[in-house]
Amino acid sequence: MKIQDAYTNWSATYDADRNLTRDLDEIATRQTLESGRFRSILELGCGTGKNTMFLAQIGETVHAVDFSKGMLARAEQKVRFENVTFAVADLTKKWEYPDGSADLVVCNLVLEHIQDLDFIFAEVERVLTAGGRFFLCELHPFRQYGGTKANFQRGDETTEIAAFTHHLSDFTDAADEQSLALRSLKEWWHEEDKREIPRLVSFLFEKH
Ligand SMILES: C[S@@+](CC[C@H](N)C(=O)[O-])C[C@H]1O[C@@H](n2cnc3c(N)ncnc32)[C@H](O)[C@@H]1O
């Protein structure tokens, strides 16, 4: 199943399914960004708007994009704030977003579905203002090495969504190619699996 179709299928239950990765990502995002205030936020792959609601509280404006119309429809139902706009966009194609117009770009649990990190980081660098931040949170590659991929259940059937493995250095190398400096790297464990390998990795980059 194509990634886009898989997410549109998953959108019906994405918010209600048991999903420790989704829940931990929300915690990581809030903990990292809650003390910041931003003028203009661009959210990449917003899905059903789980983080968009929070971003609307810390940003004067939020522009949230995704290529799954099903996921976006859920987000639009849930997040009805005047400072938030949603749009359909494929992140692998040139972004319709002006140069130097965001002071925060946020991307959660999306890049495992995108092979070419260099293109994404180049576009992030282009749309950020000088001093702007890029927060990225992804399934930890240690989990990918063990075969974990985003997946959902329909009855007895599990659908795994196509994914690309990105090593930690793939992210930092892609940032090094741009004027994006690493400000912090954190690994995250959900309360229920503290003794296991980390579930998520997050990066905070700054454009210099
Ligand atoms: C696991 S969901 C994460 C959604 C949301 N960021 C969250 O944390 O709940 C991944 C999202 O990335 C979107 N996505 C994947 N590849 C994409 C692409 N090339 N362009 C735009 N969105 C994409 C999917 O449609 C899906 O909504």
The ligand as an ORCA input file, in Angstrom:
! r2SCAN-3c Opt
* xyz 0 1
  C       3.179      8.819     12.055
  S       2.293     10.151     11.293
  C       2.772     11.490     12.351
  C       1.747     12.564     12.371
  C       2.016     13.673     13.374
  N       3.219     14.409     13.027
  C       2.118     13.092     14.754
  O       3.191     13.208     15.380
  O       1.125     12.522     15.234
  C       3.254     10.504      9.812
  C       2.593     11.571      8.942
  O       3.530     11.939      7.909
  C       2.801     12.153      6.733
  N       3.723     12.029      5.596
  C       4.527     10.987      5.289
  N       5.222     11.236      4.162
  C       4.858     12.486      3.758
  C       5.208     13.312      2.650
  N       6.084     12.901      1.695
  N       4.643     14.533      2.547
  C       3.748     14.966      3.473
  N       3.362     14.226      4.533
  C       3.909     13.002      4.674
  C       1.716     11.087      6.772
  O       0.639     11.365      5.911
  C       1.330     11.100      8.250
  O       0.280     11.982      8.516
*
